[in-house]
Amino acid sequence: MTLVRRASKNLLLAIFVIFPTAISAIYYSFIAADQYYSEARFVIKAQGRQQPQVSTLANLIQTTGLSAGQEQANEVLSYIGSRDALREIMQRVDVKEVYQKPAIDFWARYPAPWREDRFENLFRYYTGMVEGRIDHDTGLAVLTVRAFDAQDAQRINLTLLDLSEQLVNRLNDKARENAISEARRSVVEAEDRLRSARLQLASYRNEQQLLDPASQAQGVLGVATTLLGEQASAQAQLAVMQRSTPDNPRIPALQRRIAAIRAEIASQTGRAVGTQTGIASKLAEYEKRLLEQEFAAGALTAANAALEQARVEAQRQQFYLERVVEPNRPDLARLPNRLFNVLTVFGLGLCLYLVAWMLVVGILEHSPED
């Protein structure tokens, strides 16, 4: 039984401790490729927005929600970890070539030995090599890219920052378009209304042969008033003649002149008022169309002012990406932690060995002796 226990102990020690530790030591010492980290830090800010001077308590209350640019920073980080970002990076950088170099060991190289070379597998690999997060202590967005060459890590990081800036610009354009589209639509509607009102007014003037009924009515009534004065003067002259010289031969002519003036007064008055075709009957429709034109012009002025205000407000709410720390080119590999990894394998193997040895000892103690 003692020989069996000793043999089992040595076998378990070799299986769970010696062999894994030796293999990990060989792998991390001679096979595992160095991995470099390139880190960049940026923040999303709003144009023309100043940080208000508030007290410490108010500042603490404000920090319970998202800041002006933190929501946009979260959107950028979500984009960085998306398939769209990977597709756009692949148009500028040969990502597969970066992570398929012969110098990379088989375990860390893309694709993994148990995976095929497909976009989804590349995306999984990409998300393991690129990390974006918010540093809550500083409020900055941190972008970290891991690669097996320092220049490759920096190049991918720079590309991601460029694409992120383009994303912020696209979001700005979309937000600006959404903000002013309604105001622009109101301007177009006001322009159409004013154009229609002007056409209707011009058409009515042509149909009725009137330029300005009010002015024309005043002119007609002015002529009638003048004629009334002439009529009164002629009638007074006629009255004098009839009293002083009843047989005066000028009396019939003066009477005919008075009758002509009276007829002309009636004609001028009929042009202005009192008939269905008079200027007064057309004045109400004319003023209605003129008022519609004035209202349309006022609406257009208000719509243009609202559009300009919307543009100013949209410009004030524009965001931009400000690089606080440019992507660095590391000169020292951060991974793999060779000694730490070997010791980790040794520790895990030792734990497994102790568990397995306890099980074996328990089985041997309860087994029947021959």
Secondary structure as the mmCIF struct_conf table of DSSP 4:
data_model
#
loop_
_struct_conf.conf_type_id
_struct_conf.id
_struct_conf.beg_label_comp_id
_struct_conf.beg_label_asym_id
_struct_conf.beg_label_seq_id
_struct_conf.end_label_comp_id
_struct_conf.end_label_asym_id
_struct_conf.end_label_seq_id
HELX_RH_AL_P HELX_RH_AL_P1 THR A 2 LEU A 13
HELX_RH_PI_P HELX_RH_PI_P1 ALA A 14 ILE A 18
HELX_RH_AL_P HELX_RH_AL_P2 PHE A 19 ILE A 26
HELX_RH_PI_P HELX_RH_PI_P2 TYR A 27 ILE A 31
HELX_LH_PP_P HELX_LH_PP_P1 ALA A 32 ASP A 34
STRN STRN1 GLN A 35 GLN A 35
STRN STRN2 TYR A 36 ALA A 46
TURN_TY1_P TURN_TY1_P1 GLN A 47 GLY A 48
HELX_LH_PP_P HELX_LH_PP_P2 GLN A 50 PRO A 52
HELX_RH_AL_P HELX_RH_AL_P3 THR A 56 GLN A 62
TURN_TY1_P TURN_TY1_P2 THR A 63 THR A 64
BEND BEND1 GLY A 65 GLY A 65
TURN_TY1_P TURN_TY1_P3 ALA A 68 GLY A 69
HELX_RH_AL_P HELX_RH_AL_P4 GLN A 70 ILE A 80
TURN_TY1_P TURN_TY1_P4 GLY A 81 GLY A 81
BEND BEND2 SER A 82 SER A 82
HELX_RH_AL_P HELX_RH_AL_P5 ARG A 83 MET A 90
TURN_TY1_P TURN_TY1_P5 GLN A 91 ARG A 92
BEND BEND3 VAL A 93 VAL A 93
HELX_RH_AL_P HELX_RH_AL_P6 VAL A 95 VAL A 98
TURN_TY1_P TURN_TY1_P6 TYR A 99 TYR A 99
TURN_TY1_P TURN_TY1_P7 PRO A 102 ALA A 103
BEND BEND4 ILE A 104 ILE A 104
TURN_TY1_P TURN_TY1_P8 PHE A 106 ALA A 108
BEND BEND5 ARG A 109 PRO A 111
HELX_LH_PP_P HELX_LH_PP_P3 ALA A 112 ALA A 112
TURN_TY1_P TURN_TY1_P9 PRO A 113 TRP A 114
BEND BEND6 ARG A 115 ARG A 115
BEND BEND7 ASP A 117 ASP A 117
HELX_RH_AL_P HELX_RH_AL_P7 PHE A 119 MET A 129
STRN STRN3 VAL A 130 ASP A 135
TURN_TY1_P TURN_TY1_P10 HIS A 136 GLY A 139
STRN STRN4 LEU A 140 ALA A 147
BEND BEND8 PHE A 148 ASP A 149
HELX_RH_AL_P HELX_RH_AL_P8 ALA A 150 GLN A 208
TURN_TY1_P TURN_TY1_P11 GLN A 209 GLN A 209
BEND BEND9 LEU A 211 LEU A 211
HELX_RH_AL_P HELX_RH_AL_P9 PRO A 213 SER A 244
TURN_TY1_P TURN_TY1_P12 PRO A 246 ASP A 247
TURN_TY1_P TURN_TY1_P13 PRO A 249 PRO A 249
HELX_RH_AL_P HELX_RH_AL_P10 ARG A 250 ALA A 272
BEND BEND10 VAL A 273 THR A 275
TURN_TY1_P TURN_TY1_P14 GLN A 276 THR A 277
BEND BEND11 GLY A 278 GLY A 278
HELX_RH_AL_P HELX_RH_AL_P11 ILE A 279 ARG A 316
TURN_TY1_P TURN_TY1_P15 GLN A 317 GLN A 317
STRN STRN5 PHE A 319 VAL A 325
HELX_LH_PP_P HELX_LH_PP_P4 GLU A 326 ASN A 328
BEND BEND12 ASP A 331 LEU A 332
STRN STRN6 LEU A 335 LEU A 335
HELX_RH_AL_P HELX_RH_AL_P12 ARG A 338 HIS A 366
BEND BEND13 SER A 367 SER A 367
HELX_LH_PP_P HELX_LH_PP_P5 PRO A 368 GLU A 369
#
